[in-house]
């Protein structure tokens, strides 16, 4: 029997349909699901539409960590809807302020060897403890909660062998920044990134979580580490040592792609504006004045990450010009820092301590001043994501962030002198008072719906032919933030598709919604890596609501591609990239046999400007039927009706 990688072992243990051959579609059993409130409301509306009275997974959790600013009724309405849905349908509910989904799940629920699907692209954080944890669109998560397999193309494995040991002032963030420097935001597409080798044992569980979290920025399906003594120690510190199991790749396992990193050679790194892969050595950008620093949010928000900041700040002050802020990953992290005296150091130094949540990472507050420099330990620095259009966002480790906070400019953290040692608790103070279990009598629970929670829209089937006007043409690396912005104006509308659709492509073309309405059926043309970034399915639902029927691009990011299929938008690839140059905004494209070709062929004929363009599709039978039906909800409803008759 051939030696197997760790990811292959777990996937094959969960295989329900298909063959484990890279590129072929498989269906896997999902053990855990997670949602967060920015995507979760739609997930539960979709789940309700399926008519199932209880989730069928081993464990499902609904987290509130995005829409924490209650500037009016909308966010609180969503929170009450999520809490009552959780009680009724058998989910745990993590209340606002308890913490970020990835951090809390890692602390309180994660189990090595399990599979997890989450409606957030950084669900892959769970790979830090040996889970196959995959970010997906909300509808895929709703189907997993209903007991359906999760369908994906069986990924290749990208092995990364770690040797050596990190120097002082270098941490897990610098490892993933080095991966992004080498491989770019497209380097992991189609792969599970699997770390192995003697260097792994020197990395704490939370350093591994940091690396796994930002595997999403590589475009990877997910990231995984072995489950070893470090994993065991972490689970024991959470009083959950009984769920630990040792997991690792077979000796001599073969990887489809391989890289090696000597940890001893790494230096402090920083991702410069405005992409996570624009990585340089910190010493090469020293002297850049800094106005804001934020440590925490969905990555680098663990006890170790924040306690490093506390230790450095003992008897020091934040520079007068700098606003230094802390976003704890969970209430547990904050409580344990307080128990060690860390919060006193922060307050004495002039640090602002925020509630446990994503906050500035998705533009929910903490927007920097116009044109100013902000250093953040966040996973993304896409243009305008912070809420400030002309932002200058750098991504870095907590060590680099606190150096900038003290000096008032970007500085190599090794200038701070002796590296402080953080003593990780053998037993964390655990407080689960803000995690609410499912109701013992769900039949008595009434789901609360505010006026902002609108029904899921109806979408018509794909016609035999289509004629669409091209209303937008974009370049490479378009993100879901470009398509469907976040921020405190837009995020509260996630349960209201008619209202949120008014903001589609707002940063790129504010007239886009009006153009779409005037066009009737419309199309978008794009470049490479179209739809990278967040898993937000609203970047597919809202354009579909506006009448976008077709997108033709050079290449798609994985999750966005699936979301387009799920909501009936035809996702086409240029067979010849030169054809991208032959289509311009305002052109009319015709797809004379689109339904027939979607159902039976691997190409779709596109006619425009007196010529024919060949486009490619790579769809499973289920995906073909979903698009033809006008989306996966329609297709699932059709199948259910057939069973009933």
KEFI-190438 format. One record per atom (N, C-alpha, C): x, y, z. Coordinates in steps of 0.001 Angstrom, whole numbers, plus 500000, padded with zeros to 6 digits. Layout:
BEGIN
XYZ...
END
This chain:
BEGIN
500846498801500000500000500000500000500886501255500000500536502232499147501343503446499026501255504278500301502379504901500637502391505795501790501516507012501486500830507509502510499874508597502298500236509827503115499848510968502580499969512205503336498875512231504396498995513132505366497979513240506408496639513665505821496655514620504917495395515083504342494703513966503570495468513153502853494882512017502135494225511033503103494878510765504220494316509838505202492953510318505707492877511596506092491622512106506660490543512182505598490888512662504407489895512752503341489335511378502993490204510383502902489732509051502512488882508408503601489159508751504866488314508260505952486902508863505894486795510025505247485505510715505174484879510646503778485461509862502894485007509804501502483654509096501399482707509760500756481379509179500542481121508863499074481603509704498178481419509468496745482690509851495996482893509244494836484010509593493966485286508852494314486298509070493489487607508452493667488629509498494089489512509159495045490495510135495542491648510338494560491296510918493421492271511209492369492252512714492133493402513398492229493415514861492065492665515318490819491768516286491011490998516844489916489628516222489743489403515009490303488098514368490200487193514814491350485901514904491059484983515332492108484750514216493115484796514600494395484476513673495475483465514333496400482782513502497169481906513992498222482409513479499552482590514365500527483111513944501830482091514235502932482136513420503967481298513626505145481879514775505967481021515657506424481442516791507247481021516551508691481991516638509603481732516409511032481258517677511747481958518802511493481646520070512158481273521119511108480409522047511474480237523269510682480324524466511612480737525584511035480668526858511755480140527922510807479437528857511360479027530050510633479363531260511494479492532403510836479577533660511572478422534541511113478150535603511848476904536331511650476809537067510320477941537449509717477877538151508439477405537234507320477685535944507452477229534972506449476140534058506998476064533943508309475220532928508934473734533128508743473275534373508742471835534592508611471308533966507329472044534165506227471625533574504956471703532045505006472727531517505702472858530060505825471606529459506458471108530094507521469959529518508225468659529751507461468585530835506686467439531003505800467422529891504745468604529550504235468722528462503258468403527113503897468896526908505129468636525659505842467137525486506091466483526578506499465036526529506745464272526118505497464741526622504352464034526345503101464069524858502751465022524126503319465130522687503054464140521874503890463538522486504900462503521810505670463008520752506627464243520882507107464826519904508036464759520478509448464399519660510432464141520206511766465330520142512718466447519506512287467621519448513158468871519186512328469987519832512725471238519605512003471665518151512163472343517631511144472713516223511126474214516010511299474950517054511581476385516941511832476643516494513265477902516130513554478284515830514941478202517094515796478583518221515200478631519481515944478513520636514964477638521576515264477533522807514490477444523974515463478139525058515119478198526222516001477926527483515192477091528346515747476809529657515172477521530714516012478442531445515371479230532470516065478762533866515657478825534804516593478613536218516286479939536928516543480593537370515464481904537992515629482178539120514632481312539299513634481533540313512603480738541593512857479413541455512890478521542620512987478262542980514451479288543498515103479192543757516545478742545177516871478863546087515920478439547468516163476922547551516016476241547898517079474784547958517059474347549412516895474609549941515682474292551343515418472801551551515179472085550467514845470624550494514794470128549070515074468923548770514704468306547488515064468817546299514257469418546531513083469652545447512120470541544334512674471696544698513231472614543662513710472021542873514871471407543558515798470804542866516939469663541955516486468907542403515484467859541539514928468459540244514393469550540364513664470220539175513129470703538266514252471254538872515320471773538069516429470654537262517091469497537871517262468367537156517864467870536050516936467865536315515646467481535294514676468435534114514760469753534406514797470758533346514849470643532542516145470426533228517262470348532521518538469125531610518592467987532086518104466789531253518161466854530114517129467480530364515972467691529267515006468580528187515613469630528618516316470552527666516939469826526808517956469029527444518791468287526709519816467334525696519187466678526100518112465654525253517506466242524113516685467352524384515985467869523400515027469062522593515543469437522784516807470445521914517403471876522386517298472103523711517280473453524259517220473831524898518550475129524947518808475651525798519866475685527233519338475517528199520247475510529609519868476535530359520704477474531011520024478500531823520694478070533282520631477793533861521785477199535191521873478166536288521418477634537454521039478492538589520692479448538909521840480730539085521510481734539378522526482467538163523035481943536956522771482637535756523239483924535510522469483929535893521194485164535740520442484950535418518985486053535349518278486068535095516841485914533597516600485110533246515618484766531846515373485987530940515343487031531343514609488192530472514425488949530248515733489115531322516501489822531211517778489015530384518776487714530661518888486888529962519873486735528489519495486552528206518204486419526807517806487714526048518081488838526692517842490139526089518127490255525761519616489815526701520456489905526519521907488945525446522432487674525540522017486638524819522739486038523616521996486225523546520663485528522500519912486400521688518962487528522223518508488326521555517494488830520188517944488823519224517013489269517853517307490137517365516147491358516920516410492218516407515335491537515284514563491703515303513241491164514252512391489750514471511915489065515486512447487692515764512023487701516653510774486573516620510041486368517549508935485451518669509397485692519870508862484858521017509216484648521872507979483432522348507812483082523278506745482556524542507400483043525696506964482619526951507564482322528004506520481343528845506798480970529908505863481862531127506072483131530877506170484149531916506313485433531344505740486114532104504911487285531570504209488420531195505150488423531744506373489498531426507315489150530266508250488125529511507884487813528270508604489033527356508655489914527488507667491124526659507585492034526794508805491755527743509698492503527857510958492549526521511689491475525744511606491397524455512292492467523475511873493071523699510699494168522840510259495366522897511171495435523930512021496531524040512974496543522932514007495399522242514171495377521105515094495034519802514391495297519736513079495118518469512381493720518189511893492922519241511674491607519077511069491687519368509569490802518758508793490565519205507421489431520217507525489790521486507562488840522568507805488814523460506572487660523571505942487555524209504633486533525337504672486913526491504149485973527588503968485146527360502720483865527709502783482963527462501662481852528495501670481070528473500606479894529324500558478847528863501547477971529779501944476981529467502960476039528343502578475667528276501302474746527219500874475387525847501017476690525745500746477390524473500957477353524079502432477478525076503311477434524800504749476021524368505164475020525037504630473636524655504942473363523213504520473880522824503355473697521452502882474430520456503784475633520832504246476375519958505163475616519782506472475005520865506974474198520759508188472999519846507966472537519773506719471411518906506384471838517461506160473142517195506323473628515831506188474112515464504805474157516444503902474613516179502542476139516170502491476736515404501575478192515448501411478630516824500900479863517177501204480454518371500602481228517928499372480878518498498231481493518110496971482615519083496613483747518541496246484890519338495817485752518511494891486586519200494134487570518484493331488677518003494267488981516729494193489975516166495103491285516928494928491766517553496003492933518432495866494253517673495807495227518317495181496602517844495247497184518271496593498331517714496959498961518071498230500266518814497983500422519894498687501594520762498599502332520600499931503378519804499922504128519565501148505152520648501411505204521113502637506198522114503037506988521541504206508244521217503953509104520638504980509779521745505775509560521734507079510153522734507965511328522122508705512441522842508695513619522442509462514053523618510325514944523363511261515470524430512101514472524925513132514756526087513688513930526678514740513945528190514589512798528827514835512695530271514672513637531019515611514219532096515083515037532988515906514130533830516804514735534479517791513998535451518595513441536551517695512252537043518026511552538112517310510980537667515961511047536361515678510428535795514477509371534797514950508182534821514325507093533947514795506341533341513617505243532655513921504488531938512901504040532820511751503714534084512038503284535005510983504347535135509901505604535126510303506686535281509332506817534057508435506396532895508929506439531682508098505431531791506968504196532183507278503183532274506227503473533454505304504057534526505817504453535626504929505552535177503969506454534324504437507488533781503554506858532908502471505837532136502832505132531322501834504456532212500792503845533304501229503211534224500294504245534939499431505397535264500005506468535887499221506924534962498105507019533675498413507514532706497436506459532314496398505210532174496844504222531500495998503042532362495573502879533543496111501845534511495737500459534068496202499485534931495954498110534656496379497447533579495514498132533111494481497587532045493625498343530733493803499386530724494633500285529573494698499709528317495298498605528438496039498024527255496670496754526759496012496351527375494905495082527005494270495109525539493844494090524805494265493985523392493923494730522460494858495352523002495914496167522204496826495659522278498260495936521229499021495984521314500474497455521480500842497757522527501590499133522758502028499355521983503320500341521094503320500594520220504462502019520424504960502135520858506211503449521105506807503930519847507534505215519565507401505802518403508053507287518679508268507982517727508861509413517877509066509774518218510498511072518159510830511513518341512218511249519733512776511092520734511909510835522090512393509443522279512954508520521398512599507130521545513048507031521453514565507816520555515163507668520302516603507996521522517460508725522500516894509066523706517660507960524748517626506922524537516807505854525524516658504686525202517587504240526204518328503092526017519211501833525794518389500796525305519035499528525074518344498970526373517777499126527478518513498553528740518036499402529360516923500724529130516907501523529538515749501059528779514513500759527507514680500255526697513564498900527226513095498066527645514036496763528212513675496930529467512828497908530299513173498194531505512392498551531147510957499439530167510803499891529750509471498729529145508683497937528309509354496801527678508685495760528709508267495498529666509138494525530720508850494859531419507539496103531839507382496477532617506200496826531747505003496652530427505127496703529587503937495621529987502948494537530590503464493487531102502579494044532140501620495031532910502084495628533946501229496473533352500109496902532098500261497602531398499179496620530853498142495331530920498445494320530339497564494132528856497771494722528297498831494682526851499067493289526389499490492982525121499196491735524519499661491699524532501181492817524148501798493001524287503235494466524018503547494802524079504833496154523827505335496047522854506492497051522004506655497003521064507774498388520836508358498416520690509684499603520305510445499354518952511093500405518217511416500209516986512177499657517270513568499021516274514149498583516355515542499619515605516375500361516351517197501508515788517910501499516241519361502648516207519994502734516557521416502332518008521670502632518904520707502216520302520872500696520417520852500056519664519973498595519646519914498023519098521218498645518032521708498183517409522953498283518388524118499408519094524214499583520063525302498522521158525236498241521624524019497249522683523880495863522188524308495468521019523838494159520490524211494069520214525709495169519758526299495182519558527748495034520888528482495642521938527941495534523257528582494105523788528520493331523271527562491921523646527442491000522652528163491617521727528939490873520671529642490102519791528661490713519571527480490093518725526460491083517678525938492009517288526788493026516334526361492474514998525909491256514683526307490669513386525953490350513264524466490281514384523725489959514308522294491217514209521430492391514268522066493629514245521275493881512868520678494390512878519455494863511668518806496070512054517965497060511193517931498245511488517129497942511249515659498314512200514820498084512105513379499306512641512637499749511923511633500879512396510828500881511661509500501631512196508553501797511544507252502651510295507413502467509352506510503331508174506485504759508573506103505717507853506658507109508049506264507231507771504764507798508715504033507979508531502595506781508919501756505772509566502360504610510019501589505051510974500491504415510876499338504768511699498189503808512881498064504383514047497804503593515257497622503613515672496156502507516280495708502430516721494319503318517932494064503595518673495113504443519861495033505181519935496358506404520408496349507209520381497573508029521656497709508110522150498925508982523277499245509607523018500608510682523710500907511381523565502182511678524943502754511483525080504043511813526332504732512672526001505941513835526609506008514687526509507184514302527645508123513597527319509193513086528338510113514200529189510705515372528619510854516499529344511451516950530517510593516611530480509307517066531529508383516045532645508203514838532474508736513801533491508537514082534744509339513734535898508753513808537197509420512398537773509531512192538812510341510877539465510389510476539985509014509251539664508608508735540023507288507481540879507429507115541554506336505936542417506355505331542443504958503994542337504873503294542459503592502913543918503403503413544514502352503192545935502086501890546134501308501377547359501260500133547617500514500288547230499039499229546692498417497962546354499050497595544918498685498495543971499001498232542555498769499034541738499764498469540632500247499196539806501218500493539208500684500673539189499363501910538615498820502951539661498440502697540928498749503692541986498496504627542058499708505398540991499884506147540772501132507601541218500991508070541931502025509461542377502083510007542137503484511322542182503612511919542139504950511599543443505663511297543345506952510967544544507720512107545553507658513336545083507716514481546000507724514587546807506435513943546306505347514015547013504067513002548139503956512040548211504890511067549309504860511112550106506164512169549951506920512315550691508176512256552195507936511706552889508910511649554348508843510326554890508346509451554019507834508130554469507375507283554884508575506838556154508633506025556593509777504719555808509865504290555521511088503104554699511331502111555487512177500823555371511829499776556097512540498881555191513376498786553914512978497887552991513666498500551598513657498331550856514758498718549445514829497584548680515501497252547518514944496222546673515559496742545250515625496689544672516806497060543271516996495820542493517395495602541367516720494446540531517027493584540323515808492301540164516001491307539783515011491431538297514708491118537837513486490982536390513263492317535668513249493420536376513227494736535738513241495635536522514195496571535831514843497441536469515840496653537105516974495629536398517432494828536933518539494814535980519724495778535063519756495857534082520838496531534679522070496551533903523150497222534328524378498688534674524108499418533805523408500843534050523146501047535331522356500240535517521309500400536680520439500206537984521204499172538030522023498880539273522729499762539447523959500175538340524565501031538447525746502427538934525372502881538645524153504153539200523676504093540726523712502962541264523227502772542713523243502792543237524678502088542546525577502047542964526985503440542976527602504219541929527328505563541822527908506478542930527406506422543194526096507279544244525526506939545600526135505659545806526425505212547121526896505428547359528385505923546383529092506215546622530504507214547770530626506811548842531307507655550032531511507951550782530217507103550603529197507251551363527951505919552025527612505963552980526656504771553702526230504621553610524710503380553667524273503100553767522850503456555177522381504034555276521200504421556567520619503207557496520536503434558788520764502338559759520819501477559762519553502096559539518398501348559637517145500512558387516853500841557262517507500266555978517124499032555633517957497977555199517271496833554583517937497070553077517917497347552505519082497624551069519170496417550384519783495905549367519089494676548718519518494853547203519576494126546582520492494141545131520687492742544587520446492642543590519572491381542870519356491571541433519839491220541122521079491429539746521567490634538742520740491204537562520547490511536541519764489318535946520473489334536003521798488216535446522565488222536054523953487101535906524625487014536372526009487972535567526876488219534303526492489179533489527230490580534084527163490979534502525977492300535119525815492412536343526717491395537194526689491428538418527485491476538109528979490700537139529413490664536789530833492005536239531301492653535420530474493939534847530868495062535874530827494991536825529909495964537920529906495804538766531168494556539028531519494293539810532735494837539099533968494668537764534010495147536992535159496661537058535300497370537268534200498835537373534227499322538819534342498398539752534540498777541152534689499006541887533385498682541243532256498960541847530959498130543067530644496871543079531074496023544225530746496511545498531432497137545366532584497690546543533268498805547157532426499667546310531855500736546805530981500159547529529772499109546950529212498496547565528030497903548931528363497136549000529442496477550255529799497490551326530190498516550941530932499539551911531329500314552454530141500426551644529092501205552053527915500390552877526929499063552939527119498230553725526215497610552929525091497327551658525353496715550783524347495193550786524512494488550770523386493033550644523414492671549166523300491909548656524265491488547252524256490055547192523746489871546514522597488553546404521988487878545107522434486612544945522068485928543695522382486458542584521484486185541357521866486644540202521099485801540075519835486431540336518700485712540272517433486602540638516269486059540509515065486822540764513840487088542252513650486074543077513869486194544537513858486884545053512600488053545692512744488698546364511620489089545465510477489194544167510711489589543256509642488591543269508497487316543534508806486312543587507754485687544990507691486467545988508121486004547363508011484879547707508961484721546939510030483693547197511033484332548029512148484508549323511856485234550195512770486732550102512539487490550893513284488955550919513247489519551350511887488722552052511089489231552545509812490330553578510073491456553465509353492557554414509565492253555773508948493035556769509322492889558104508742493234558065507256492700559006506522492924559059505081494410559126504754494870558182503923496257558180503469497275557771504506496828557341505684497773557021506756498234555573506677499294555273507424499857553919507462499331553184508684498823551969508458498327551127509545498989549762509459499628549332510551500200547989510647499214547110511394498897545940510796497890545068511367498376543630511312498014542852512308498344541427512272497250540636511573496413541311510812495272540708510127495748539836508963494828539084508330495219538238507203495173538922505847494465540072505724494268540669504407494487542176504432494984542689503311495160544138503162494723544599501780493630544015501269493113544420499970492740545906500002492861546608498880492590548056498860491181548387499347491096549309500300489807549787500779489090548867501744489619547672501999488948546723502891488813547303504304489725548166504683489724548747506031488568549704506253487929550154505151486897551178505252487387552539504831488699552669504590489295553918504105489775553688502679489272554481501748489521554210500337490999554265499986491733555236500532493160555379500200494042554836501324493634553697501885494391553129503006495771552643502555496666552512503527498008551960503311498228550938504424497748549716504171497714548671505196498877547707505004499623547482506088500711546506506125500288545357507040500701544139506689500415542959507511501711542467508138501672542174509426502913541813510111502614540981511350503660540557512020503555539801513269503276540742514437502833540210515576502692541051516768504012541705517175505119540988516955506439541540517306506741542787516494506466542721515193506725543881514332505749545011514634504492544663514953503487545687515260503860546473516514504308545777517560504606546504518792505880547334518658506820546887517833508008547712517572507597549029516929506679548964515955506202550178515304505418551048516276504649550412517164503885551169518137504757551968519081505900551423519431506816552103520361507656553166519652508182552830518468509078553757517762508334554779516906507047554511516598506300555441515761506602555303514283507335554275513933507687553999512539507981552518512407507979552020511185508303550615510987509753550383511382509942549416512273511278549053512737511372547537512836512529547000512523512799545590512765512656545353514272511784544416514696511562544235516139512810543806516898513831543327516186515076542958516870515762544165517486515324545384517096515839546609517724515346546772519157514359545965519552513804546094520900514662545417521964515671544674521549516578544070522529516218542635522866516273542324524159516054540947524611514610540522524380514449539350523781513112538831523458512441538354524734511240538873525044510562538430526272510046537003526135510076536265527197509580534893527199508161534856527754507277534266527005505884534132527430505672532722527963505205532633529184504916531341529795503469530954529469503328529903528644501988529445528265501374528673529434500160529015529845499538528308530977499376526809530708499657526010531718499378524577531596497879524328531597497146525197532275495684525137532268495145526562532103494479526803530994493848528107530811492628528233531719492352529460532113491057529740532746490009529601531654489060528728531863488037528447530845486703528970531344486062529776530512484761530339530860483852530210529642482940529246529688482040528992528567480652529599528781480581530614529632479264531159529973478583531833528789479370532220527750478785532889526587478581531928525411478723530632525681478405529615524672477114528928525113476066529066524307474739528580524673474467527268523941474188526181524659473899524893523993472523524905523343472253523931522465470920523841521840469831523673522896468626524066522546467494523956523475467150522493523732466791522190524965466387520819525298464985520506524777464196521558524521462853521387523949462718522309522729463357521934521618463366522819520437461984523111519874461043522213520104459696522424519566459015523639520183459506524098521331458924525255522004459587526575521602460659526488520817461410527696520451460744528391519269460516529665519414459991530483518316461140531294517718461313531201516407462389531936515744461989533402515602462861534283516051462596535727516040463157536334514755462313537030514010462723537650512744462404539141512784463445539946512626463241541382512531462883541800511118462543543075510920462106543557509600463209543566508544464470543451508969465582543441508008465838542044507433465198541029507987465431539654507540464400539305506473464874539273505231463991539057504086464104537618503594463056537082502990463104535715502475464167535558501391464620534335501226465584534028500173464927534274498810465586534984497885464938535312496605464762534095495708463780534180494815463559533140493812464340533483492547465001532477491967465755532662490729465225531719489656465058532248488422464525531430487343465594530503486780465136529470486081466044528507485472466844529135484330467900528447483936468703528879482800467918528634481512467733529663480658467004529452479402467854528709478371467236528383477239467964527670476180469091528527475616468860529832475530469880530752475013469866532025475851470976532752475788471096534000476543471682535094475652471206536304475865471824537490475279472063538473476419473324538832476616473695539644477786474544540840477363474371541931478036475220543098477837476371543056478840477589543282478375478753543350479262478727544709479955478517544707481258478407545985481976479647546301482809480612545352482866481854545626483588482944544701483086484144545265482913485330544472482594486399544820483614486965543788484267487944544002485333489291543392484960490302543694485777491625543109485611491805541881486485493051541612486877493383540431487675493129540670489164493022539550489893492967539548491365491822540375491943490691540364491257489492540995491820489062540192493044488808540882494138488447540216495381486939540286495617486467539457496541485058539538496905484748540838497636485784541508498174485575542856498730485254543854497631485883543694496448485531544548495314484076544322494903483677543048494869482353542697494356481267543058495363481459542658496618480465542889497660481185543435498884481266544760499033482055545348500122481552544941501504482456545038502484482086544834503885481856546216504510482170546363505794482026547657506453480696547799507174480629548824508033479475548947508927478211549460508244478319549897506981477120550273506238476502549062505546477367548198504996476897547103504143476631545815504928477525545469505857477401544179506542476055543962507236475440544990507841474143544738508482473029544356507510473287544429506203472260544116505211472374542699504677473193541850505321473444540513504788472197539644504722471169539958505490469934539167505450468869539828504584469285540849503822468336541612503009468932541791501614468700540810500741469331540817499415468921542028498571467651542435498540467318543626497747468112544860498160468344545036499455469071546232499913470575546104499692471137544928500002472591544789499877473027544805498410472125544439497497472476544432496078472781545835495556472337546850496271472608548233495855474086548606495999474873547733496669476289548042496915477242547180496086476709546356495189477567545485494381478537546332493556479801546005493635480891546685492912480966548177493230480507548549494422480440549962494795481788550662494704482873549951495072484200550583495049484758550722493634484297549877492721484832549857491358483993550711490417482680550547490478481758551288489617480459551502490372480297552675491005479089552934491800477791552839490989477888552922489651476696552841488804476331551403488451477124550419488936476929549029488525475500548533488755474888548722489935473523548206490133472520548783489138472628550082488854471703550694487899471936550162486487473212549974486120473529549415484804472950548011484664473059547226485745472548545855485703471035545842485514470342546717486225468887546761486109468461547160484697469183548140484110468836548582482762469128547507481724470168546705481979470586545708480994469647544516480927468934544233481988468140542999482036469052541833482348469445541059481335470479540045481512471832540688481254472790540449482148474076541133482036475225540166482279476438540593481867477641539772482002478784540616482532479750539944483162480973540561483663482157539817483065483177540562482646484410539984482112485526540241483122486367539225483402487424539380484398488723538720483994489776539013484757491099538467484494491390537232485328492630537121485805493051535961486586492612536081488041492427534917488676492147534818490111490939535656490511489923535624489682488727536421489928487967535867491134487664536744492099486875536357493266487691535853494438488978536225494508489794535790495639489308536448496925489726535873498065489435536490499357488320535813500115487436536608500672486397536124501574485467535131500886484865534272501714483932533267501198482549533839500926482339535115501161480990535687501174480183535335499918479126534561500114478290534138498994477444535280498460477348536359499223476617537534498744477269538122497496478564537832497288479237538288496069478745537523494845477954536475495055477274535770493961475766536024494003475176535975495207473713536129495310473269537514494829473936538574495324473500539933494980473659540230493488474799539880492843474860540058491381473779539265490647473503538041491112472449537233490475471097537925490617470840538493491773469595539226492001469465540403491039470622541025490715470626542177489804470518541775488333470641540486488036470506540045486654471791539616485987472877539456486761474117538938486181473923537448485921474036537032484660473825535634484309475112534917483924476139535681483515477358535074482999478573535851483491479626535124483864480942535724484102481955534945483277482755535674482489483803535047481679485130535630482128486022534771482620487290535242483178488427534319482746489643534733483092490806533889482805490916532752483810490671533034485102490648531982486125489857532476487326489221531515488033488414531829489210489111531379490486488885532099491586489221531594492916488194530529493298488631529550494093487842528340494345486462528613494926486391529344496048485105529486496734484134530315495904484620531372495278483719532215494489483148531431493309483982530604492693483507529762491592482338528886492058482502528242493212481430527396493745480179528200494042480353529407494572479195530249494878478439530647493613479179530943492534478514531279491277477654530114490801478211528909490859477449527711490487476217527571491369476409527754492678475318527557493630474128528473493365474388529643492767473304530600492558473015530852491078473470529921490234473004529904488857473647530890487917474790531458488283475548532302487357476495531406486572476497531537485252477316530675484400478783531123484485479676530263485022481089530656485190481951530098484053482366530939483143483103530497481963484554530958482009485414530138481417486843530452481319487209530670479859487995531711479591488498531920478241489381530739477845489065530101476720489917529031476219491229529616475705491140530775475047492303531520474575492292532874475282493295533111476127493303534347476911493340535603476050493755535492474798493758536653473912492348537168473667491360536270473794489979536694473586489501537674474653490169537673475791489851538661476838489940540081476275490933540309475401491161541652474850490123542045473806489369541063473298488436541349472209487055541768472698486820541712474001485520542092474554485695543339475406484809544294475227484878545523476015483530545803476666483547546664477650482311547049478314481363547676477303480105547285477366479094547770476431478784546800475315479677545830475091479418544826474059478246543938474471477590543372473452476540542380473682477102541013473324476931540038474225477363538670473941476148537767473861476217536808472946475135535842472787475656534440473072474880533679473818475180532282474102474029531459473537474095531094472245472932530538471558472502529158472037473403528381472597473062527016473036473489526795474483473345527812475310473955527780476633473424526631477500472130526387477494471594525336478369472082523958477921471997523705476631472441522418476107473922522185476399474730523222476197476180523075476386476545522956477858475847523690478718476098523567480159475798522150480627474730521543480113474326520211480555475173519093479954475757519321478750476370518194478047477814518390477605478295519616477503479592519865476889480603520399477903481846520503477458482902521112478271483296522474477732482416523046476923482635524388476401481281525059476222481277526364476141480075527135475819480444528118474713479644528158473665479881529060472543479404530465472892480272531444472662479949532845472913480153533620471618479139534357471194479229535164469977479200536640470353480138537406469779480175538845470023480990539530468948480556540707468567481276541524467581481565540760466294480613539938465861480762539223464606481720538054464622482142537613465807483045536477465894482595535529467003483109534313466952482773533292467943483961533049468862483684533051470152484714532811471169484412531484471852485416530665471986485251529390472693485629529593474161484756529129475021485039529190476449484973527791477039485653527597478158485713526293478818484845526275480067484340525092480375483716524860481674484236523532482199484292523424483500484740522174484121483793521887485271482688521213484944481604521048485904481277519578486127480913519248487360480382517923487650478929517863487188478358516671487188476955516531486794476044517337487715476337517300489015475524518062489965475614519559489728476819520054489419476992521482489141476267521883487863476314521015486850475593521306485602474093521454485868473555520520486633472125520562486940471761521763487807472671522134488710472411523288489572472299524564488739473244524782487825473205525984486988471961525981486111471674524836485486470500524746484611469208525019485377469173524640486644467972524839487471467846526261487995468872527073487775468860528432488302469509528550489658470174527486490102470863527506491382470639526223492160471475526015493158471446524765493911470185524618494758469649525731495249468413525645496038467286525104495169467171525617493943466135525125493023466340523645492716467605523273492473467908521888492117467592520944493269467975521349494498467691520514495672466185520385495889465448521463495651463992521424495810463359520489494787463888520534493553463404519632492498463577518175492910464784517858493382465066516477493785464144516046494923463931516964495872463069516635497012461639516345496553461147517143495578459784516930495071459659515582494360460728515193493635460715513901492943460623512750493937461363512883495041461336511844496072459940511728496669459302512870496887457978512892497511456911512286496603457102512429495260456109511891494337456446510476493896
END
